[in-house]
Amino acid sequence: MVSRTASTSPAPDSPPDIAFTRLGPRIKTMRRQRQMTVEELANATGVHKAHVSRLERGLKTPSIGMLARLATALGTTIGHLAGETLDKTDIKITRAEEAAPRFAVDEPMEHRFTPLLHGHSVGSFEAFVVYPGQSAGSTQTQHGGQEMLYVLAGTIDVSFADRTERLQAGDCIHFPGHLEHRIARVGRARARALLVLSTDS
């Protein structure tokens, strides 16, 4: 008699295989883009928030039914959630003419900012080109998350409570946004920098 073996198909929500290693980060990114908490996504899919957390960390592979519920809750399709298709909002382009700075004739002392993403939701970060003025002003800046400044041209001072760091073109600085800080260009020559702010702590 020929013996028959049971199917070796993985059980629902089993430990993840290689095909799903990138699914967790996609779930997390889409959830954040829609400004949902883990608990809200869990409630929308009918599972405990710890389960959603495990999915986002890649510790579990969702069943097809769970994928369908996740896709519905996140307002997308299973194919997009699984990385098989791209959403039209996944790739965002800001053309050079849209990002051109608008200086007054005498170029005021205050800073000028050009958003690179023009209000699009990008999840956990925002990006700008900043043109610092010669005066750092009297107001110190603080915010949540992290800040990165990469100097594209000119010289820029970044001042903290007990120190000032002078940056030249090609220099990059990164620090927690909760630190009080000011930025100002050094000298008369225009300075330009890429400013990236994360919205996560």
MITORTOR-19133 format. One record per residue: x, y, z of N, C-alpha, C in turn; residue in three letters. Coordinates in steps of 0.001 Angstrom, whole numbers, always signed. Atoms other than C-alpha are relative to their C-alpha. Layout:
BEGIN
R       n_x       n_y       n_z      ca_x      ca_y      ca_z       c_x       c_y       c_z   voke
R         X         Y         Z         X         Y         Z         X         Y         Z    ALA
...
***
This chain:
BEGIN
R       n_x       n_y       n_z      ca_x      ca_y      ca_z       c_x       c_y       c_z   voke
R      +849     -1197        +0        +0        +0        +0      +879     +1239        +0    MET
R      -777     -1236       +93     +1284     +3406      -954      -499      +971     +1049    VAL
R      +401      -961     -1043     +1294     +5794     +1981      -115     +1394      -582    SER
R      +192     -1386      +432       +55     +9329     +1524      +425      +913     +1147    ARG
R      -464      -940     -1020     +1714    +12166     +3338      -852     +1243       -28    THR
R      +798     -1227       -96       -61    +15241     +4546      +699     +1142      -708    ALA
R      -553     -1172      +660      +389    +18526     +2748      +948      +736      +932    SER
R      -984      -742      -807     +3398    +20493     +3927      -171     +1495      -134    THR
R      +236     -1444      +135     +1819    +23876     +3154       +48      +640     +1375    SER
R      -108      -652     -1304     +2588    +26364     +5926     -1358      +382      +544    PRO
R     +1247      -376      -651      -163    +27030     +8422      -155     +1507       -23    ALA
R      +205     -1433       -47     -1789    +30446     +8522      +765      +635     +1150    PRO
R      -739      -744     -1007      +226    +33037    +10408     +1173      -791      +566    ASP
R     -1175      +753      -409     +3226    +30702    +10518     +1231      +898       -53    SER
R     -1210      -806      +117     +6814    +31945    +10880      +260      +354     -1458    PRO
R      -102      -486     +1370     +7667    +33982     +7756     +1039      -728      -835    PRO
R     -1008      +497      +918     +9435    +32612     +4694      +599     +1197      -729    ASP
R      -766     -1076      +636    +11765    +34599     +2451      -872      +917      -847    ILE
R      +852      -808      +878     +8920    +35784      +196      -708     +1115      +767    ALA
R      +735      -986      -778     +7398    +37768     +3057      +894      +870      +881    PHE
R      -897      -725      -888    +10494    +39308     +4620      -175     +1512       -76    THR
R      +179     -1451      +145     +9621    +42761     +3275     -1444      +441      +232    ARG
R     +1404      -338      -190     +5895    +42621     +4003      -218      +840     +1254    LEU
R      +169      -722     -1256     +6179    +43794     +7608      +286     +1490      -124    GLY
R      -282     -1433      +164     +7911    +47106     +6760     -1020      +718      -877    PRO
R     +1015      -648      +845     +5307    +47765     +4031     -1276      +267      +797    ARG
R     +1180      -196      -840     +2458    +47253     +6492      +216     +1197      +917    ILE
R      -312     -1083      -932     +4152    +49592     +8962        +6     +1349      -708    LYS
R       -68     -1257      +746     +4843    +52261     +6321     -1388      +481      -400    THR
R     +1346      -389      +415     +1280    +52229     +4979      -844      +441     +1188    MET
R      +747      -396     -1204      -144    +52372     +8490      +369     +1413      +420    ARG
R      -449     -1335      -396     +1966    +55420     +9303      -441     +1064      -997    ARG
R      +451      -955     +1010     +1104    +57100     +6013     -1459      +379      +209    GLN
R     +1419      -261      -247     -2551    +56801     +6985      -248      +483     +1435    ARG
R       +64      -533     -1369     -1749    +58076    +10497      -858      -883      +916    GLN
R      +680      +971      -853     -3080    +54920    +12124      +963      -530     +1053    MET
R      -806      +661     -1024     -1817    +53473    +15376       -82     -1510      -207    THR
R       +39     +1470       +56     -1040    +49770    +15776     -1335      -500      +525    VAL
R     +1266      +415      -599     -4110    +49475    +17960     -1174      +231      -958    GLU
R     +1077      -284      +952     -6358    +51122    +15341        -3     -1003     -1146    GLU
R       -66      +998     +1067     -5105    +48767    +12636      -451     -1363      +517    LEU
R      +417     +1273      -595     -5604    +45810    +14963     -1520       -60      +131    ALA
R     +1458       -31      -138     -9176    +46865    +15700      -685      -138     -1360    ASN
R      +596       +45     +1334     -9877    +47309    +11980       +95     -1387      -635    ALA
R      -177     +1333      +580     -8636    +43798    +11214      -477     -1110      +929    THR
R      +559      +985      -914    -10109    +42070    +14259     +1005      -875      +702    GLY
R     -1012      +770      -720     -6877    +40931    +15898      +568      +857     +1129    VAL
R      -633      -727     -1085     -4870    +41890    +18964     +1152      +843      -550    HIS
R     -1053      -888      +495     -2387    +44759    +18548     +1376      -673       +45    LYS
R     -1269      +724       -59      +450    +42413    +19578      +213      -818     -1271    ALA
R      -109      +780     +1242      -325    +40330    +16493      +421      +899     -1154    HIS
R      -393      -948     +1046      -114    +43372    +14201     +1461      +390      +172    VAL
R     -1394      -343      -271     +3160    +44299    +15884      +946     -1087      -489    SER
R      -836     +1108      +469     +4571    +40842    +15149       +49       -55     -1525    ARG
R       +18       -28     +1468     +3479    +41116    +11514      +927     +1094      -522    LEU
R      -821     -1123      +454     +5164    +44512    +11159     +1487      -262      +214    GLU
R     -1404      +325      -275     +8371    +43165    +12672      +488     -1224      -768    ARG
R      -393     +1141      +807     +8385    +40225    +10290       +99     -1302      +762    GLY
R       -65     +1215      -811     +7924    +37636    +13034     -1094      -995      -366    LEU
R     +1101      +862      +441     +4724    +36243    +11493      -315      +289     -1460    LYS
R      +483      -155     +1368     +3427    +35663     +7976     -1523       -49       +26    THR
R     +1462        +0       -46      -232    +36628     +7527      -610     -1012      -964    PRO
R      +773      +854      +905     -2764    +34253     +6037      -588      +867     -1108    SER
R      +633      -752     +1079     -4543    +35245     +2814     -1169      +825      +541    ILE
R     +1116      -736      -588     -7582    +36207     +4876      +474     +1224      +764    GLY
R      -545     -1130      -744     -5457    +38413     +7122      +534     +1058      -954    MET
R      -481      -953     +1016     -3796    +39989     +4072     -1155      +817      -558    LEU
R     +1171      -691      +546     -7242    +40821     +2698      -528     +1033      +987    ALA
R      +492      -940     -1012     -8306    +42420     +5981      +954     +1183      +164    ARG
R      -991     -1078       -84     -5073    +44404     +6196      -130      +953     -1179    LEU
R      +111      -834     +1199     -5448    +45628     +2620     -1236      +887       +78    ALA
R     +1236      -784      -129     -9033    +46741     +3273      +172     +1122     +1023    THR
R      -181      -992     -1063     -8108    +48511     +6507      +940     +1120      -428    ALA
R      -988      -987      +434     -5196    +50286     +4797      -385      +684     -1308    LEU
R      +479      -647     +1221     -7227    +51255     +1740      +828      -309     -1222    GLY
R      -826      +371     +1136     -5083    +49330      -726      -424     -1380      -488    THR
R      +291     +1329      +518     -5003    +45996     -2575      +998     -1005      +565    THR
R      -922     +1031      -460     -3434    +42683     -1619     +1284       +37      -828    ILE
R     -1168       -39      +876     -1113    +42943     -4625      +951     +1119      +380    GLY
R      -850     -1125      -381      +130    +46352     -3556      +624      -241     +1360    HIS
R      -507      +270     -1338      +479    +45305       +67     +1122     -1034       -46    LEU
R     -1006     +1053      +125     +2465    +42227      -986     +1186      +410      -866    ALA
R     -1122      -492      +792     +4735    +44350     -3189       -14      -415     -1453    GLY
R       +74      +452     +1390     +3525    +42954     -6506      -357     +1138      -948    GLU
R      +352     -1152      +828     +2200    +46292     -7756      +395     +1269      +742    THR
R      -313     -1305      -576     +2998    +49959     -7169     -1238      +869        -6    LEU
R     +1052     -1004       -45      +525    +52567     -6065      +525     +1255      -684    ASP
R      -446     -1187      +727      +617    +55749     -8125      +620     +1050      +914    LYS
R      -576      -970      -933     +1532    +57687     -4966     +1325      -479      +591    THR
R     -1240      +523      -574     +4552    +55479     -4173     +1220      +813      -427    ASP
R     -1143      -739      +540     +6905    +57516     -6369      -410     +1445      -190    ILE
R      +337     -1417       +49     +6874    +61282     -5956     +1179      +775      -568    LYS
R     -1055      -793      +636     +8849    +63743     -8082      -326     +1476      +153    ILE
R      +113     -1451       +10     +9404    +67446     -7536      +981      +514     -1034    THR
R      -850      -499     +1069    +10725    +69086    -10688      +766     +1246      +440    ARG
R      -884     -1102      -382    +13513    +71669    -10520      -727     +1329       +25    ALA
R      +694     -1298       +58    +11216    +74528    -11543      -961      +178     +1170    GLU
R      +904       -85     -1149     +8842    +73677     -8686      +761      +314     +1281    GLU
R      -788      -171     -1214    +11665    +73763     -6145      +874     +1241       -27    ALA
R      -848     -1188      +109    +13273    +77015     -7326      -307      +971     +1132    ALA
R      +238      -954     -1092    +13764    +79480     -4443      -517     +1319      -534    PRO
R      +543     -1304      +398    +11949    +82811     -4565      +587     +1061      +913    ARG
R      -665     -1023      -787    +14333    +85486     -3285      -499     +1377      -390    PHE
R      +248     -1401      +299    +13470    +89136     -2971     +1287      +588      -576    ALA
R     -1153      -599      +670    +15816    +91511     -4826     +1173      +165      +963    VAL
R     -1081      -238      -951    +17781    +92399     -1690      +223     -1181      +936    ASP
R      -112     +1222      -788    +17453    +88904      -195       -61      +282     +1504    GLU
R      +162      -271     -1432    +16045    +89375     +3347      +883      -904      +854    PRO
R      -866      +737      -917    +17932    +88116     +6360      -595     -1341      +415    MET
R      +611     +1224      -511    +15392    +85419     +7242      +240     -1184      -919    GLU
R      -202     +1234      +762    +15637    +81826     +6116     -1104      -173     -1044    HIS
R      +980      +408      +998    +13882    +80521     +3010       +20     -1521       -96    ARG
R      +121     +1458      +101    +12599    +76954     +2710      -760      -358     -1263    PHE
R      +708      +526     +1151    +11578    +75022      -384      -357     -1453      +268    THR
R      +371     +1412      -219     +9562    +71829      +282      +300      -824     -1246    PRO
R      -315      +866     +1143    +10809    +69008     -1927     -1154      -928      -351    LEU
R     +1064      +969      +219     +7645    +66946     -1587     -1370      +649      -118    LEU
R     +1214      -769      +270     +5018    +69689     -1856     -1251      -568      +648    HIS
R     +1186      +386      -755     +2703    +68427      +831      -425     -1446      -136    GLY
R      +363     +1423      +107     +2632    +64779      -225      +276      -702     +1321    HIS
R      -248      +808     -1193     +2330    +62315     +2619     +1105      -997      -299    SER
R     -1108      +921      +218     +5602    +60428     +2912      +268      -857     +1219    VAL
R      -163      +874     -1142     +5109    +58700     +6210      +834      +617     +1096    GLY
R      -772      -335     -1191     +7991    +59274     +8578     +1054     +1087      -205    SER
R      -979     -1070      +157    +10026    +62149     +7088      -526     +1105      -912    PHE
R      +251     -1125      +883     +9893    +65545     +5421     +1344      +516      -485    GLU
R     -1266      -474      +557    +12551    +67065     +3157      -169     +1395      -596    ALA
R       +18     -1374      +486    +13377    +70665     +2263     +1386      +370      -526    PHE
R     -1249      -708      +241    +16068    +72741      +629      -122     +1298      +780    VAL
R       +38     -1196      -829    +16881    +75513     +3085     +1105      +956      -440    VAL
R      -933     -1067      +352    +18577    +78820     +2236      +111      +903     +1230    TYR
R       -53      -750     -1251    +19708    +80207     +5619      +330     +1475      -222    PRO
R      -363     -1403       -17    +19775    +83928     +6237     +1239      +201      +854    GLY
R     -1195      -275      -790    +22702    +85664     +7923      -298       +57     +1485    GLN
R      +371       -58     -1408    +20774    +85977    +11177      -728     -1277      +382    SER
R      +679     +1214      -471    +19790    +82899    +13151     -1300      +346      +697    ALA
R     +1230      -415      -643    +17047    +84953    +14770       +30      -261     +1494    GLY
R       +45      +131     -1451    +15992    +84999    +18400      -753     -1250      +439    SER
R      +806     +1167      -352    +13775    +81895    +18251      +790     -1280      -227    THR
R      -659     +1282      +122    +15306    +78529    +18943     -1012     -1044      -467    GLN
R      +869     +1019      +576    +13900    +75542    +17088      +106     -1297      +788    THR
R       +76     +1331      -597    +12780    +72306    +18713     -1131      -765      -675    GLN
R     +1063      +820      +572    +10736    +69425    +17310      +251     -1446      +367    HIS
R      -167     +1417      -254    +10177    +65717    +17711      +836      -654     -1083    GLY
R      -714      +746     +1023    +12080    +63072    +15791     +1470      +384       -91    GLY
R     -1413      -254      +274    +15498    +63592    +14216      +136     +1060     -1090    GLN
R      -259      -989     +1045    +17068    +66263    +12016     +1352      -301      -633    GLU
R     -1251      +133      +728    +19734    +65942     +9327      +147     +1184      -932    MET
R      -276     -1136      +876    +21326    +68877     +7506     +1252      -312      -796    LEU
R     -1134      +254      +894    +23593    +68312     +4484      +254     +1263      -804    TYR
R      -303     -1287      +631    +25318    +71449     +3208      +359      -212     -1472    VAL
R      -224       +99     +1445    +25148    +71785      -578      +913     +1103      -512    LEU
R      -827     -1129      +427    +26808    +75199      -911      +135      +989     +1143    ALA
R      -203     -1024     -1008    +28283    +77927     +1278      +431      -554     +1342    GLY
R      -397      +352     -1365    +29004    +77869     +5015     -1162      +291      +938    THR
R     +1150      -124      -897    +26401    +77354     +7751      +438      -304     +1421    ILE
R      -188      +267     -1413    +26571    +77605    +11531     -1265      -631      +579    ASP
R     +1100      +590      -752    +24380    +75297    +13615      +356      +174     +1473    VAL
R      -312      -349     -1387    +24257    +76627    +17178      -903      -742      +976    SER
R      +712      +671     -1074    +23266    +74618    +20246      +225      +784     +1292    PHE
R       -78      -730     -1263    +23071    +75611    +23906     +1438      +315      +396    ALA
R     -1364      -189      -488    +26804    +75181    +24574     +1067       -73     -1086    ASP
R      -996      +109     +1075    +28452    +74961    +21150      -598      +406     -1331    ARG
R      +397      -308     +1368    +28347    +76041    +17523      +859      -826      -942    THR
R      -717      +804      +991    +29256    +73713    +14671       -44      +729     -1341    GLU
R       -76      -661     +1313    +30464    +75337    +11430      +132     -1063     -1081    ARG
R       +49     +1007     +1057    +29648    +73322     +8332      +293      +621     -1354    LEU
R      -320      -407     +1373    +31074    +73665     +4820      -739      -914      -980    GLN
R      +628      +825     +1033    +29736    +72297     +1541      +543     -1429       +72    ALA
R      -377     +1404      -109    +29758    +68506     +1747       -68      -537     +1412    GLY
R      +133      +443     -1391    +29459    +68420     +5559     -1450      -369      +298    ASP
R     +1337      +452      -387    +26506    +66675     +7189       -70       -84     +1515    CYS
R      +203       +81     -1443    +25133    +66970    +10719     -1343      -670      +274    ILE
R     +1219      +712      -378    +22533    +64802    +12440      -138       +96     +1510    HIS
R      +204      -128     -1439    +20979    +65307    +15878     -1478      -160      +331    PHE
R     +1401      +106      -411    +17783    +64730    +17897      -675     +1367       -87    PRO
R      +700     -1262      +201    +15193    +67379    +17110      -358      +724     +1275    GLY
R      +385      -661     -1246    +14457    +68039    +20774     +1082      +949      +513    HIS
R     -1054      -934      -398    +17816    +69832    +21134      -317     +1388      -551    LEU
R      +212     -1360      +468    +17337    +73590    +20963     +1146      +386      -922    GLU
R     -1045      -323      +969    +19197    +74860    +17907      -416     +1149      -900    HIS
R      +189     -1063      +979    +19577    +77725    +15456      +925      -264     -1176    ARG
R      -902       +87     +1147    +21014    +77825    +11955      +128     +1376      -637    ILE
R      -236     -1278      +683    +22549    +80767    +10081     +1131      -183      -991    ALA
R     -1101       +72      +954    +24726    +81208     +7029     +1119      +918      +486    ARG
R     -1177      -780      -361    +28236    +82597     +7428      +446      +786     -1224    VAL
R      -441      -830     +1113    +29255    +85532     +5235     -1141      +397      -917    GLY
R     +1015      -535      +915    +27446    +87160     +2324      -404     -1000     -1074    ARG
R      +311      +963     +1062    +27603    +84258      -118     -1185      -867      +409    ALA
R     +1162      +841      -293    +24363    +82293      -357      +425     -1399      +420    ARG
R      -221     +1376      -447    +24265    +78981     +1439     -1263      -801      -292    ALA
R     +1130      +865      +348    +22062    +76032      +573      +248     -1366      +630    ARG
R      -166     +1300      -654    +21423    +72796     +2426     -1255      -841      -168    ALA
R     +1099      +950       -16    +19256    +69700     +2289      -358      -256     +1456    LEU
R      +476      +197     -1368    +17178    +69481     +5466     -1012     -1132        +4    LEU
R      +916     +1134      -120    +15507    +66184     +6389      -432      -108     +1452    VAL
R      +558      +134     -1341    +13214    +65949     +9409      -782     -1299       +70    LEU
R      +807     +1195      -214    +11933    +62643    +10698     -1119      +357      +952    SER
R     +1150      -272      -867     +8518    +62639    +12341      -135     -1061     +1066    THR
R       +13     +1034     -1035     +9306    +59597    +14482     +1044      +323     +1039    ASP
R      -994      -243     -1025    +11048    +59868    +17822     +1089     -1045       -38    SER
***
